[in-house]
Amino acid sequence: MKKTFIIAILALVVGEVSAQKNKSNHSGYPITPVPFTSVKVTDSFWGQRLKASREVTIPLAFRKSEETGRYENFIKAAHPSVAYKVEGFSFDDTDVYKTIEGASYSLQTYPNKKLEKYIDSVLKIVAAAQEPDGYLYTSRTMNPTHPHAWSGTKRWEKEEDLSHELYNLGHMIEGAVAHYQATGKRNFLDIAIKYADCAERAIGNAPGKLTIVPGHQIAEMALAKLYIVTGQQKYLDLAKFFLDKRGYTTIKQAYSQSHQPVLKQDEAVGHAVRAAYMYSGMADVAALTGDTAYIHAIDKIWDNVVAKKLYITGGIGATHQGEAFGKAYELPNLTAYNETCAAIANVYWNHRLFLLHGDAKYYDVLERTLYNGLISGVSLDGGEFFYPNPLESDGKYKFNQQACTRQSWFGCACCPSNLSRFIPSLPGYVYAVKAQQVFVNLFMGSSSELSVNGKKVQIKQTTAYPWDGAVRMEINPQGKQTIALKIRIPGWVQGKVLPSDLYHFSDQQQLGFKIKLNGRPVESRIENGYFTIERAWTKGDVVEVSFDMQPRVVKANANVKDDLGKIAFERGPIVYCAEWPDNNFSIPSVLLPAQPQIQVLDQPGMLHGIKQLKVQAQSLLVNEKGWLAPQQVSFTLIPYYSWLHRGSGEMAVWLPQEVSAVKMVSKTDGK
């Protein structure tokens, strides 16, 4: 691979252009998401993130794929040899596929010939590695005599264990569909179809075929997407086969959600990324086949997660052991795992449940995850990443044996490459349409063009959300058009941290909202979390939404032992934490008052612009004589997503409000 291509990517200067249309918007869901290509984000909060992804994250992922031998694996697979030592992970191929996917999303909204040419050069290397019958798995092909230790002696032999052959296929399809929709080229799509056909010939219900399921789920989601693009029923059938047979094959373990048939599962267990990908795949297959049994199963599992296994940041997967869900209410802070990939998977899952049910509660979880536990996984400049996302740090505890800091890359690099594919797709979560209904689900400065009953409708949002609760929407339909505009009223406005009793606001505040149409107040019932304005809209109509946005105090359910005697702070959708650079005392020694008086400070020049919170509190120190020596302190908090940009040290989301929860330190041990 020529270095000049990488240099060209890093030096890209990209301009704003008109978005291309997705070639296929059909999803099978009752509600249709508005494609991200139809939404141009203009605000500073998400605009900065999208720019960092485009200019830093994606080029970095391509460069690291070259530097760490990802491309070399494909080159070796094209020229197999017994001399090759197969190293790395059996799923390293997916980092290439995921980065191409993210770059393809970027191409759809910011076309760039140099980037497109670079991707084509990578795809030539990928195509050369594909075996004649379509099989493409470099961990075996580069040295079939001595393949990767996780691969087994023959194809698919260890698929349910560690080979990740179908996981690789899943990410290949996801990337290939995105690339096809962005460019109209079939060079990647044809590679993916050949591999999918290879798998379909080998696995399935017919005599002579293997009965196996993916060890790491995602092929289910991907095959459903390939069915939509190609219209080939066999891909949807294979996706459903993988789900129907889970729990009936050789390996039965909670780690990979194969301990029971999927329709009998009612609790989230095992590896959190695998689980949420599987639940997303179940939703896809249910939508496309009409199999409501899948929907009932994932609804029960969702209730279990939201009531007992979800962090306040929207993170899932509490334990390092198995990167897995813990037991009910097992939500440790210092050792929280909360893999970044799991947060992304949680967004996928909740988005699909909304498309099935049309209830805003799924977007309440999605928004919480998006603004907190997901974007915490990537630095503000887009160049460093978290694998786990803990809710507490002592500056010493190591995540996965790595220093308590974001890294520019990992040996197991699934999180950076996953972020490179997710962030560019973000605008696709703002709106959705069902017949004449338009759902406004996220609030961000943007200009959009929607198709409602075959007619174009332009919507322009102007807002400083999440820092300000004012949202202005200008509606410009194609002629006079009757539309039911459904505006999501977030749960945090309605006094609900989550659609469960896992957390609750303890400050007794009651927030509200106001909505005006062309300057006049309007009223409506809130149904399923939406305020609906149904009318014949004309060009230039303006809706003004004003959400009360005050700092709130949160307590956890008493069953969450790690949070007993502690509180957390939120403002709007943002969860806050206290971090060492802002506080000249030991953070665990703080004791917050029963009714904190919270001051909001605007800090436009700090951490790309944030709102700080300040609270008067006490720091409980033990003096030289062993006596308790409380000191009055001014306690400062920042958004959780922005922590660890100023060096490693103490941080906490959950903070003591009762003496029993305070970690008292001596003055000599203090900061």
Buried (B, 14 or more C-beta within 10 A) or exposed (E): BEEEBBEBBEEBEBEEEEBBBBEBBEBBBEBBBBBBBBBBBBBBBBBBBBBBBBBBBBBBBBBBBBEBBBBBBBBBBBEBEEEBEBEBBBBBBBBBBBBBBBBBBBBBBBBBEBBBEBBBEBBEBBBEBBBEEBBBBBBBBBBBEBBBEBBBEEBBBBBBBBBBBBBBBBBBBBBBBBBBBBBEBEBBBBBBBBBBBBBBBBBBEEEEEEEBBBBBBBBBBBBBBBBBBBEBEBBBBBBBBBBBBBBEBEBBBBBBBBBBBBBEBBBBBBBBBBBBBBBBBBBBBBBBBEBEEBBEBBBEBBBBBBBBBBBBBBBBBBBBEBBBBBEEBBBBBBBBBBBBBBBBBBBBBBBBBBBBBBBBBBBBBBBBBBBBBBBBBBBBEBBBBBBBBBBBBBBEEEBEEBEBBBBEBBEEBBBBBBBBBBBBBBBBBBBBBBEBBBBBBBBBBBBBBBBBEEEBBBBBBBBBBBBBBBBBBBBBBBEEBEBBBBBBBBBBBBBBBBBBBBBBBBBEEEBEBBBBBEEEEBEEEBEEBBBBBEBEBEEEBBBBBBBBBBBBBBBBBEBBEBBBBBBBBBBBBBBBBBBBBBBEBBBBBBBBEEEBEBEEEEEEEBBBBBBBBBBBBBBBBBEEEEEEBBEEBEBBBBBBBBBBBBEBBBBBBBBBBEEEBBEBBBEEEBE
